[in-house]
């Protein structure tokens, strides 16, 4: 298999992942400005994309923990 065929195979097999990575890069590029989040006595100043990434990770972890031990019905 030549290098060109291998590259086309990767694109065909992983096109959704490639599109998501491109969209994530565009999202980060458009949300580079800094924002301040206030929670009780804590002030955090960070790029918006980083704050959203952390919140996504917290939500993902909460979903995984709440689904632990549940058996899907057949």
N, C-alpha and C positions, 0 to 999 in steps of 0.2 A: 504494500500500500504506500503510495507516494505521500509526500507532505501535504500536497494540495488536497488529496482525497481525505486524509486524516483531519485536516482543518474543516472541510465541509461536513464530515461526520460529526465533529464536535458541535458545530453550529446547528445541525439538524437535531441532535439529541438533547441539546441544552439551550434551546432558543428562549424558553421562558425565563430561565435563570439569567441569561445574557440581557434580556430586556429589563428585568428587575434591577440588575446591577447598574445599567445605564440610567434608569429612572431614579435610583438612589443617588447616583452621582449628580444628576441635575438638581435633585431636591437639596442636597448639601450645598451645591454651588449657589442656589437661590436663597438659602436661609443661613448665610454666614454672619449676619449682624447679631450683635450681642443683645441679650434681653435679661431682665432681672425677675427672678421668681421669689416671692415672699411667702413663707410658710411659718406662721407663729413668730418666733424671734429670729428666724434664719433667713438671710438674704443670699441668694446665689445668682451670680452674674456669669452667663455662659452663652455660647452660640445656641441659637434656637434649635438647630438640628441635633445637637448633643442632648439637650433637655428632652426633646421628643424621643430620641433613641433610648434614653434611660427610662422614660415613662413606658415605652413599648416593652422594654425588657421586664419591668416590674409587672405589667399587665400579663405578659406571657407567663412569667413565673407563677403569678397568682392563679391563672387558668390551669396550669399544669398541676399545681398543688391541690386545687379544688377538685380536679378530675381524678386524682390518685385514689385508687381503691374501688372505683366504679367500674362495673363490668358492663360492657355494651350489650344491649338486648339483641337477640337474633330474630 
